[in-house]
Amino acid sequence: MPHHGRPDRSGERVDPVAAADAWFLAHGLSYFVPERRREARAALSPRRTVPTLLLVALLAAGAGAGLAWVTGQVSAAPAVVLTLVLLAVGWYALTVLHVRPILSWALGRTVSALPSLLPQMTRALPLLLIFVTFLFINAEVWELAASLETGQLWLVVLLFAALAVAFLLARLPEEVDRADDEVDEEFLRRACRRTPLEAACEEVLADPGADPAAHATVSGFERANLVLFLVVVQFVQVVLLATTVFGFFLLFGALTMGQEVQAGWTGMREGEIHALPYLGQVSVPLVQVSLFLGAFSLLYLTVSTVTDEAYRAQFFGLVTRELERAVGVRAVYLTLREQRRPSQQPPPHPEPPRS
C-alpha cells in the first residue's frame, strides 16, 4: 500500500520517508538514512582509508621526531604520533563518516540529562576521593608521576581513556540489543508519537500485509550509530567527574603541598620545582600528579557507574526512550520503503504478439 504523505501546514503533501530522513539527521541518527550509510561504507573502504592513514602516519612521525629532537624527550615521538593519528581519525569521522550529527545530538542529550544524572553519578565520588586522596599524599605516587616525561604522562592518560572507552564498548551494546527485543503495535505507536511517521505508523499497522516487527532488529552501521550515541553520553559524564577530581587535587595540593614537601617526595631540589605561569602555588609536579590521578579516576568512574545498578536504572531509564524511538521509527520507515519498492520499478515491457 503506497503512502503519499499527508498535507503540512501549507497544504502541500509531505513525503513521510523524506520527512523521516530529515528527522533522523536532526536526532543524531545519520546511519539510519540509506544515502549517508552508503557514503560512510564507501568512506571506510581500504582504497580510501589506507592512503589517508599512511599520509597521516608519515606527517605525524615527522612531527613526533622533530618534537623529540627539540625537547630531548624520546617519549614525545610516540605521544605526538598517537595524538595526531587520533585527531585525524576524529576529523575523518566528523566530516566524511557523518559522525558530527551523532556527536551533536549526544552532547545535547548529555547536557539536558546532567541535572538528573549527576546526583547518581556523584555517589561514586566520596569513596573515590577517599581512596585517591591516600594516593595523593603518598610519596611513591609523587615520585612516579614526577619522574614521567611529558610524553610518557600523556601516553598514560590516553591508556586510561582507551581502557574506559573499551569497557563502554563492551557493555553498552547490550542495552541496544534490549531495545529491539519486544516490538509490538503499542511499542511502534509509542515510538512514532510526535514524529513525522506518526500517521504512517497507523496506516502500516492497519495494513495486514505489512510486518514492521520484521525490521526491528538493528545491526551494522545503524547499531553502531546507537552504540556511539550511548558511549558519547556516558563518556562525557565521566570526563566531567574526572575533571572535577583533577581540579580538586590541584586546589588541595596548592593549599597543602609546599615546595619542601614536594622536593622530598619527588627527589628533586627545591630550585628544580617550577610553578606554572601566573599560578605560583601550582607546580609542575602537582599538575603531573593531579593529571595522573584524574586519568585513573576516569577509568574508575566508568566502571563504577556502568556497574552500579541504581545509576544504570536511572541512566538507561533516560536513554531507553531514545533507543526505543529510534528502533520503532526505523521499523516503520523500512516498512514504507519496502512497500514503495515494487511501485518504483519500471513497468515490464509488453511481449510482442506471437505470429
Kinemage of the C-alpha trace (Angstrom):
@kinemage 1
@onewidth
@group {chain A} dominant
@subgroup {mainchain}
@vectorlist {calphas} color= white
{ca met a 1} P 0.000 0.000 0.000
{ca pro a 2} L 1.778 3.157 -1.119
{ca his a 3} L 1.910 6.149 1.182
{ca his a 4} L 1.760 9.559 -0.431
{ca gly a 5} L 2.054 11.544 2.779
{ca arg a 6} L -0.252 13.973 4.443
{ca pro a 7} L -0.551 17.726 3.900
{ca asp a 8} L 1.567 20.055 6.002
{ca arg a 9} L 0.505 23.482 7.237
{ca ser a 10} L 0.866 24.938 3.749
{ca gly a 11} L -1.429 22.288 2.292
{ca glu a 12} L 1.320 20.532 0.352
{ca arg a 13} L 1.795 16.805 0.584
{ca val a 14} L 4.728 15.766 2.758
{ca asp a 15} L 6.563 12.598 1.852
{ca pro a 16} L 6.852 10.647 5.131
{ca val a 17} L 10.042 8.897 4.005
{ca ala a 18} L 11.767 12.185 3.181
{ca ala a 19} L 10.463 13.701 6.426
{ca ala a 20} L 11.815 10.711 8.341
{ca asp a 21} L 15.226 11.154 6.700
{ca ala a 22} L 15.332 14.751 7.947
{ca trp a 23} L 14.140 13.627 11.380
{ca phe a 24} L 16.890 11.003 11.579
{ca leu a 25} L 19.567 13.572 10.753
{ca ala a 26} L 18.184 16.043 13.286
{ca his a 27} L 18.179 13.400 16.029
{ca gly a 28} L 21.707 12.090 15.584
{ca leu a 29} L 20.754 9.022 13.547
{ca ser a 30} L 22.870 9.634 10.460
{ca tyr a 31} L 23.321 5.962 9.616
{ca phe a 32} L 19.577 5.353 9.601
{ca val a 33} L 19.485 7.271 6.298
{ca pro a 34} L 20.484 4.870 3.477
{ca glu a 35} L 22.365 7.517 1.496
{ca arg a 36} L 24.512 8.527 4.468
{ca arg a 37} L 25.079 4.892 5.311
{ca arg a 38} L 26.308 4.137 1.808
{ca glu a 39} L 28.620 7.158 1.882
{ca ala a 40} L 30.086 6.053 5.220
{ca arg a 41} L 30.572 2.484 3.996
{ca ala a 42} L 32.346 3.766 0.895
{ca ala a 43} L 34.499 6.075 3.013
{ca leu a 44} L 35.676 3.099 5.064
{ca ser a 45} L 36.865 1.143 2.047
{ca pro a 46} L 40.609 0.326 2.092
{ca arg a 47} L 41.039 2.227 -1.168
{ca arg a 48} L 40.218 5.473 0.656
{ca thr a 49} L 41.342 4.835 4.212
{ca val a 50} L 44.756 3.249 3.641
{ca pro a 51} L 46.316 6.160 1.640
{ca thr a 52} L 44.870 8.693 4.091
{ca leu a 53} L 46.158 6.767 7.094
{ca leu a 54} L 49.603 6.392 5.560
{ca leu a 55} L 49.807 10.112 4.851
{ca val a 56} L 48.718 10.993 8.383
{ca ala a 57} L 51.170 8.487 9.856
{ca leu a 58} L 54.070 9.943 7.855
{ca leu a 59} L 53.227 13.522 8.826
{ca ala a 60} L 52.716 12.518 12.462
{ca ala a 61} L 56.004 10.606 12.519
{ca gly a 62} L 57.827 13.643 11.169
{ca ala a 63} L 56.216 15.932 13.729
{ca gly a 64} L 56.905 13.479 16.550
{ca ala a 65} L 60.549 13.037 15.581
{ca gly a 66} L 61.016 16.809 15.311
{ca leu a 67} L 59.473 17.465 18.701
{ca ala a 68} L 61.510 14.659 20.303
{ca trp a 69} L 64.695 16.190 18.865
{ca val a 70} L 63.809 19.690 20.072
{ca thr a 71} L 62.757 18.656 23.586
{ca gly a 72} L 65.220 15.822 24.053
{ca gln a 73} L 62.406 13.553 25.223
{ca val a 74} L 62.174 10.301 23.288
{ca ser a 75} L 58.682 9.625 24.614
{ca ala a 76} L 57.422 12.757 22.849
{ca ala a 77} L 57.588 10.980 19.498
{ca pro a 78} L 55.037 8.184 20.148
{ca ala a 79} L 52.839 10.561 22.146
{ca val a 80} L 52.671 13.069 19.279
{ca val a 81} L 52.187 10.358 16.649
{ca leu a 82} L 49.332 8.744 18.549
{ca thr a 83} L 47.674 12.078 19.332
{ca leu a 84} L 47.832 13.311 15.736
{ca val a 85} L 46.531 9.994 14.398
{ca leu a 86} L 43.610 10.113 16.834
{ca leu a 87} L 42.867 13.714 15.861
{ca ala a 88} L 42.955 12.782 12.170
{ca val a 89} L 40.641 9.830 12.762
{ca gly a 90} L 38.277 12.095 14.675
{ca trp a 91} L 38.293 14.683 11.900
{ca tyr a 92} L 37.673 11.989 9.274
{ca ala a 93} L 34.780 10.594 11.296
{ca leu a 94} L 33.187 14.002 11.841
{ca thr a 95} L 33.460 15.199 8.239
{ca val a 96} L 33.478 12.146 5.990
{ca leu a 97} L 31.736 9.472 8.053
{ca his a 98} L 28.893 11.831 9.097
{ca val a 99} L 29.509 11.384 12.826
{ca arg a 100} L 29.005 15.090 13.584
{ca pro a 101} L 25.180 14.873 13.882
{ca ile a 102} L 25.566 11.867 16.199
{ca leu a 103} L 28.053 13.725 18.382
{ca ser a 104} L 25.991 16.930 18.455
{ca trp a 105} L 22.800 15.133 19.433
{ca ala a 106} L 24.573 13.028 22.080
{ca leu a 107} L 26.182 16.107 23.628
{ca gly a 108} L 22.818 17.860 23.688
{ca arg a 109} L 21.188 14.911 25.422
{ca thr a 110} L 24.086 14.764 27.884
{ca val a 111} L 23.663 18.390 28.902
{ca ser a 112} L 19.903 18.004 29.309
{ca ala a 113} L 20.306 14.824 31.400
{ca leu a 114} L 23.024 16.114 33.747
{ca pro a 115} L 20.675 17.587 36.414
{ca ser a 116} L 19.000 14.217 36.953
{ca leu a 117} L 22.077 12.011 36.486
{ca leu a 118} L 24.704 13.920 38.464
{ca pro a 119} L 23.259 13.006 41.886
{ca gln a 120} L 23.533 9.328 40.979
{ca met a 121} L 26.960 9.712 39.382
{ca thr a 122} L 28.397 11.522 42.388
{ca arg a 123} L 27.589 8.531 44.574
{ca ala a 124} L 30.918 7.095 43.453
{ca leu a 125} L 32.847 10.300 44.222
{ca pro a 126} L 33.169 10.147 48.048
{ca leu a 127} L 34.674 6.662 48.081
{ca leu a 128} L 36.870 7.545 45.115
{ca leu a 129} L 38.151 10.745 46.735
{ca ile a 130} L 38.947 8.933 49.981
{ca phe a 131} L 40.860 6.253 48.110
{ca val a 132} L 42.654 8.593 45.712
{ca thr a 133} L 43.490 11.106 48.447
{ca phe a 134} L 45.575 8.424 50.146
{ca leu a 135} L 47.411 8.007 46.852
{ca phe a 136} L 47.809 11.769 46.543
{ca ile a 137} L 49.599 12.041 49.894
{ca asn a 138} L 51.787 9.063 49.079
{ca ala a 139} L 55.446 9.811 48.328
{ca glu a 140} L 55.777 6.930 45.875
{ca val a 141} L 52.959 8.293 43.689
{ca trp a 142} L 54.596 11.727 43.594
{ca glu a 143} L 57.941 10.182 42.748
{ca leu a 144} L 56.388 8.078 39.978
{ca ala a 145} L 54.347 10.899 38.441
{ca ala a 146} L 57.169 13.447 38.648
{ca ser a 147} L 59.609 11.033 37.023
{ca leu a 148} L 57.426 10.666 33.947
{ca glu a 149} L 58.328 12.721 30.911
{ca thr a 150} L 55.547 14.782 29.373
{ca gly a 151} L 55.128 12.279 26.553
{ca gln a 152} L 55.015 9.346 28.956
{ca leu a 153} L 52.402 11.029 31.139
{ca trp a 154} L 50.229 11.793 28.119
{ca leu a 155} L 50.502 8.176 26.963
{ca val a 156} L 49.349 7.039 30.409
{ca val a 157} L 46.336 9.389 30.196
{ca leu a 158} L 45.476 8.042 26.738
{ca leu a 159} L 45.825 4.481 28.045
{ca phe a 160} L 43.342 5.068 30.872
{ca ala a 161} L 40.933 6.796 28.459
{ca ala a 162} L 41.235 3.959 25.933
{ca leu a 163} L 40.501 1.371 28.632
{ca ala a 164} L 37.422 3.346 29.697
{ca val a 165} L 36.120 3.546 26.120
{ca ala a 166} L 36.847 -0.151 25.568
{ca phe a 167} L 34.843 -1.012 28.689
{ca leu a 168} L 31.912 1.076 27.439
{ca leu a 169} L 32.077 -0.550 24.006
{ca ala a 170} L 31.960 -3.968 25.681
{ca arg a 171} L 28.990 -3.222 27.954
{ca leu a 172} L 26.730 -0.680 26.257
{ca pro a 173} L 25.801 -2.722 23.128
{ca glu a 174} L 23.786 -4.947 25.474
{ca glu a 175} L 21.397 -2.041 26.044
{ca val a 176} L 20.912 -1.562 22.314
{ca asp a 177} L 20.082 -5.250 21.934
{ca arg a 178} L 17.460 -4.998 24.677
{ca ala a 179} L 15.729 -2.089 22.938
{ca asp a 180} L 14.660 -4.190 19.945
{ca asp a 181} L 13.729 -7.367 21.827
{ca glu a 182} L 9.990 -6.753 22.188
{ca val a 183} L 8.447 -4.772 19.352
{ca asp a 184} L 4.663 -4.838 19.077
{ca glu a 185} L 1.974 -2.444 17.915
{ca glu a 186} L 1.936 -0.456 21.152
{ca phe a 187} L 5.730 -0.175 21.022
{ca leu a 188} L 5.565 1.221 17.481
{ca arg a 189} L 2.804 3.680 18.319
{ca arg a 190} L 4.712 4.907 21.353
{ca ala a 191} L 7.948 5.235 19.387
{ca cys a 192} L 6.413 7.111 16.438
{ca arg a 193} L 4.368 9.513 18.545
{ca arg a 194} L 5.243 13.137 17.746
{ca thr a 195} L 7.463 12.108 14.829
{ca pro a 196} L 6.920 12.522 11.055
{ca leu a 197} L 5.825 8.869 10.882
{ca glu a 198} L 3.044 9.054 13.462
{ca ala a 199} L 0.258 8.902 10.859
{ca ala a 200} L 2.166 6.495 8.624
{ca cys a 201} L 2.586 4.153 11.597
{ca glu a 202} L -1.187 3.792 11.933
{ca glu a 203} L -1.514 3.104 8.214
{ca val a 204} L 1.228 0.471 8.361
{ca leu a 205} L -0.357 -1.224 11.371
{ca ala a 206} L -3.722 -1.276 9.591
{ca asp a 207} L -2.184 -2.975 6.549
{ca pro a 208} L -2.474 -6.781 7.001
{ca gly a 209} L 0.372 -7.341 4.541
{ca ala a 210} L 2.860 -5.161 6.430
{ca asp a 211} L 5.184 -6.551 9.078
{ca pro a 212} L 7.167 -3.719 10.690
{ca ala a 213} L 8.314 -6.016 13.515
{ca ala a 214} L 10.425 -7.857 10.943
{ca his a 215} L 12.563 -4.723 10.684
{ca ala a 216} L 13.015 -4.278 14.435
{ca thr a 217} L 16.461 -5.830 14.747
{ca val a 218} L 19.143 -3.152 14.452
{ca ser a 219} L 22.517 -4.205 13.064
{ca gly a 220} L 25.513 -2.934 11.141
{ca phe a 221} L 26.030 0.789 10.840
{ca glu a 222} L 22.684 1.561 12.476
{ca arg a 223} L 23.584 -0.453 15.569
{ca ala a 224} L 26.966 1.305 15.645
{ca asn a 225} L 25.081 4.620 15.486
{ca leu a 226} L 23.133 3.824 18.660
{ca val a 227} L 26.175 2.413 20.462
{ca leu a 228} L 28.187 5.535 19.630
{ca phe a 229} L 25.362 7.682 20.997
{ca leu a 230} L 25.452 5.809 24.312
{ca val a 231} L 29.263 5.861 24.509
{ca val a 232} L 29.419 9.630 23.964
{ca val a 233} L 26.708 10.331 26.551
{ca gln a 234} L 28.356 8.121 29.163
{ca phe a 235} L 31.950 9.134 28.422
{ca val a 236} L 31.249 12.859 28.589
{ca gln a 237} L 29.677 12.429 32.013
{ca val a 238} L 32.637 10.552 33.485
{ca val a 239} L 35.066 13.028 31.881
{ca leu a 240} L 33.268 15.842 33.705
{ca leu a 241} L 33.594 13.994 37.003
{ca ala a 242} L 37.250 13.124 36.358
{ca thr a 243} L 37.921 16.787 35.550
{ca thr a 244} L 36.353 17.662 38.895
{ca val a 245} L 38.755 15.244 40.612
{ca phe a 246} L 41.683 16.799 38.742
{ca gly a 247} L 40.645 20.307 39.813
{ca phe a 248} L 40.124 19.183 43.414
{ca phe a 249} L 43.664 17.845 43.709
{ca leu a 250} L 45.120 20.951 42.098
{ca leu a 251} L 43.365 23.068 44.708
{ca phe a 252} L 44.130 20.694 47.574
{ca gly a 253} L 47.786 20.432 46.584
{ca ala a 254} L 48.168 24.185 46.144
{ca leu a 255} L 46.830 24.706 49.687
{ca thr a 256} L 48.745 21.945 51.455
{ca met a 257} L 51.820 20.874 49.480
{ca gly a 258} L 54.726 23.246 49.864
{ca gln a 259} L 57.869 23.052 47.768
{ca glu a 260} L 59.768 21.438 50.629
{ca val a 261} L 57.319 18.537 50.772
{ca gln a 262} L 57.227 18.206 47.003
{ca ala a 263} L 61.001 18.195 46.817
{ca gly a 264} L 61.217 15.479 49.457
{ca trp a 265} L 58.602 13.301 47.766
{ca thr a 266} L 59.794 13.721 44.203
{ca gly a 267} L 63.535 13.553 44.878
{ca met a 268} L 64.004 16.951 43.216
{ca arg a 269} L 65.715 20.022 44.608
{ca glu a 270} L 63.527 22.960 45.564
{ca gly a 271} L 65.029 25.068 42.802
{ca glu a 272} L 64.083 22.426 40.221
{ca ile a 273} L 60.379 22.661 41.049
{ca his a 274} L 58.856 25.254 38.752
{ca ala a 275} L 55.396 26.791 39.039
{ca leu a 276} L 53.001 27.408 36.183
{ca pro a 277} L 52.888 30.949 34.779
{ca tyr a 278} L 50.618 33.229 36.855
{ca leu a 279} L 49.910 30.315 39.249
{ca gly a 280} L 52.681 30.427 41.772
{ca gln a 281} L 51.131 27.810 44.051
{ca val a 282} L 50.601 25.265 41.267
{ca ser a 283} L 53.832 23.468 40.463
{ca val a 284} L 54.581 21.217 37.504
{ca pro a 285} L 54.858 18.078 39.703
{ca leu a 286} L 51.486 18.932 41.260
{ca val a 287} L 49.901 19.110 37.799
{ca gln a 288} L 51.503 15.792 36.858
{ca val a 289} L 50.231 14.008 39.963
{ca ser a 290} L 46.739 15.525 39.630
{ca leu a 291} L 46.546 14.586 35.957
{ca phe a 292} L 47.716 11.037 36.680
{ca leu a 293} L 45.123 10.560 39.421
{ca gly a 294} L 42.422 12.276 37.339
{ca ala a 295} L 43.030 9.834 34.482
{ca phe a 296} L 42.901 6.931 36.910
{ca ser a 297} L 39.627 8.318 38.276
{ca leu a 298} L 38.231 8.407 34.727
{ca leu a 299} L 38.648 4.642 34.427
{ca tyr a 300} L 37.366 4.000 37.945
{ca leu a 301} L 34.251 6.141 37.435
{ca thr a 302} L 33.497 4.498 34.089
{ca val a 303} L 33.489 1.025 35.607
{ca ser a 304} L 31.711 2.158 38.767
{ca thr a 305} L 28.846 3.995 37.083
{ca val a 306} L 28.143 1.322 34.487
{ca thr a 307} L 28.121 -1.466 37.085
{ca asp a 308} L 26.138 0.490 39.704
{ca glu a 309} L 22.555 -0.773 39.495
{ca ala a 310} L 20.925 2.408 40.816
{ca tyr a 311} L 22.805 4.571 38.324
{ca arg a 312} L 22.146 2.129 35.470
{ca ala a 313} L 18.430 2.169 36.207
{ca gln a 314} L 18.259 5.960 36.076
{ca phe a 315} L 20.691 6.435 33.190
{ca phe a 316} L 19.107 3.847 30.944
{ca gly a 317} L 15.672 4.968 32.014
{ca leu a 318} L 16.503 8.285 30.347
{ca val a 319} L 18.167 6.941 27.198
{ca thr a 320} L 15.901 3.912 26.678
{ca arg a 321} L 13.232 6.264 25.358
{ca glu a 322} L 15.682 7.485 22.714
{ca leu a 323} L 16.668 3.929 21.774
{ca glu a 324} L 13.076 2.705 21.547
{ca arg a 325} L 12.046 5.681 19.478
{ca ala a 326} L 14.926 5.092 17.051
{ca val a 327} L 14.089 1.387 16.758
{ca gly a 328} L 10.355 1.964 16.282
{ca val a 329} L 10.655 4.795 13.764
{ca arg a 330} L 13.226 2.776 11.827
{ca ala a 331} L 10.919 -0.260 11.678
{ca val a 332} L 8.060 1.798 10.219
{ca tyr a 333} L 10.451 3.669 7.935
{ca leu a 334} L 11.873 0.467 6.459
{ca thr a 335} L 8.366 -0.921 6.010
{ca leu a 336} L 7.390 2.161 3.998
{ca arg a 337} L 10.467 1.853 1.803
{ca glu a 338} L 9.771 -1.837 1.299
{ca gln a 339} L 6.198 -1.127 0.237
{ca arg a 340} L 7.367 1.511 -2.241
{ca arg a 341} L 9.997 -0.660 -3.862
{ca pro a 342} L 7.738 -2.503 -6.296
{ca ser a 343} L 5.999 0.703 -7.368
{ca gln a 344} L 9.344 2.295 -8.187
{ca gln a 345} L 10.302 -0.460 -10.609
{ca pro a 346} L 9.652 0.302 -14.298
{ca pro a 347} L 6.628 -1.490 -15.754
{ca pro a 348} L 7.503 -4.621 -17.718
{ca his a 349} L 7.715 -4.285 -21.485
{ca pro a 350} L 4.797 -5.912 -23.259
{ca glu a 351} L 5.661 -9.071 -25.086
{ca pro a 352} L 5.486 -8.860 -28.885
{ca pro a 353} L 2.439 -10.547 -30.374
{ca arg a 354} L 3.008 -14.069 -31.459
{ca ser a 355} L 2.701 -14.701 -35.131
